[in-house]
Amino acid sequence: MRGHASLALALAVSLTAGGGRALSAQSKSTDGPIAEATIRAHMSFLASDAMKGRGSGTEDEWRAATYIGAQLMRLGIEPLGDDGGFVQRVATGRSAVSAPPTLTIKDLKLTHGREMLVQSLGPTMSGPLARYVAGSPVPAGAFVLVPDGVTPDAAAIGRAAAVLTPETTTLRSTWDTTGASRMPTIGVGRAGGAPPPARIVLTYDAYGRLAAQPDGTPVTVAAETKPGFTWNVIGQIKGRDTKRSSEIILLTAHLDHLGVRGTGADTIFNGADDDASGSTAVLALAEALASGERPKRTVMFAWFGSEESGGFGARNFLDHPPVPLDRIVANLEFEMIGRPDEKVRPHTLWLTGYERSNLGPELARRGARIVADPHPDQQFFQRSDNIQLACQGIIAQTVSSFGLHKEYHQANDDIAHIDFAHMTDAIRSMLKPVQWLGDATFKPEWNSGKKPGPGNGCR
């Protein structure tokens, strides 16, 4: 599917770059600088099946980064990435698969892309064969055969080394393209948790041959690996005031999601709300800010890679900042704004850690449709890339409207579930407050006792 995705990228960039100016001019006459049509265009590409879920550290994440960089180039924004461009390659210190893995059990050898599709690899590369039986314990470190049509209990298989399932009709229809040309990811745990078991899909013949082996038969998986990378996108609009331009307003989102996984009818985790919506919001604000008078302060835009698998993009930004960190006045992260939250007013966003600083109230006073996070028990302040910046002392909070919908981290977090009227109005409401923040002398501060630190949101 590499050629397909590349063609889609070329078409998307061509449409927005070539025809975008006419569309933008038409939209501005009725919608102002942030047009629903533009938001739909960005979302339709970033959350499309062609992007294969923008898996952390994959070529699809890189393609998403390239698309965003092309949009910033079109807008005339200053690049801050590698080699004079917008995209920045970041070493993760983890490994990526470089050649088709093989599975061996006795004299049977299976190869990824032929007799099996390895959708993800775990840390354990060998273990005993076992059959999944509902209600029975799964041996730790086992390679578990799950029968056709059975959905295993997630808690039960959490201790397994790998989950082996037979092919599906949908997967078979794209076996050659999704298998032979796409290397599996290496699963990692979030927030220090244990990595998930490997996911391996077998042809019916291969599944039957494994099922003929007795429980306890040793299974081994071999895979060649290479250094892993993720990708950031960074650019800025330099402030027009010579004295104030050293002060930075940072707008961010994460561009990755969960990629391709599972064995059901839909294996692409599109991540429309999480976080194509946030990535689109930052793009829309970048376009609006670039089309008017430059702010007095510098406005920096960053899209971080691998938020879903360890926060490597944001971590690299902090380890190798494009400006001294003490110059960043405030960071607004945009995360999951594609759908309304029933707990707040229509077309309204909320800010994580609203009570921690005076930033949210000041933005609300300037017209931002933003209120306090109505889900404090979920600890969302600590669950986005903003927390890494906040733990460095930066006023960094996340703008969201996630209403705990059931599509979170599921394959059906797709564009069909996006409420574009909500998303467009909410982004528009942020424009003037962000413009004010870019021109103001106001510097937000942590409220007393609310600054993140050990035991207060930071490790």
ABEGO torsion letter per residue (X at the ends): XAAAAAAAAAAAAAAAAAAAAAAAAAAAAAAEABBAAAAAAAAAAAABAAAGGGBBGBAAAAAAAAAAAAAAAAAGBBBABBGGBABBBBBAGBBBBABBBBBBBEABBBBBGBABBBABBBABABEBBBBBBBGBBBBBGBBBBBBBGBBBBAAAAAABABBBBBBBAAAAAAAAAAAAABBBBBBBBBGGBBBBBBBBBBBAAAAAAAAABBBGBBBBBBBBBBBBBBBBBBBBBBBABAAAAABBBBBBBBABBAEBBEABABABBAGAAOAAAAAAAAAAAAAAAAABBBBABBBBBBBBBGAAAGGAAAAAAAABBABBAAABABBBBBBGAABBBAABBBGBBBBBGAAABAAAAAAAAAGBBBBBBABAAAGAAAABAAAAAAAAGBBBBBBBABAGBAABGBAABBAAABBAAAAAAAAAAAAAAAAAAAABABBBBBBBGABBBBGAGBX
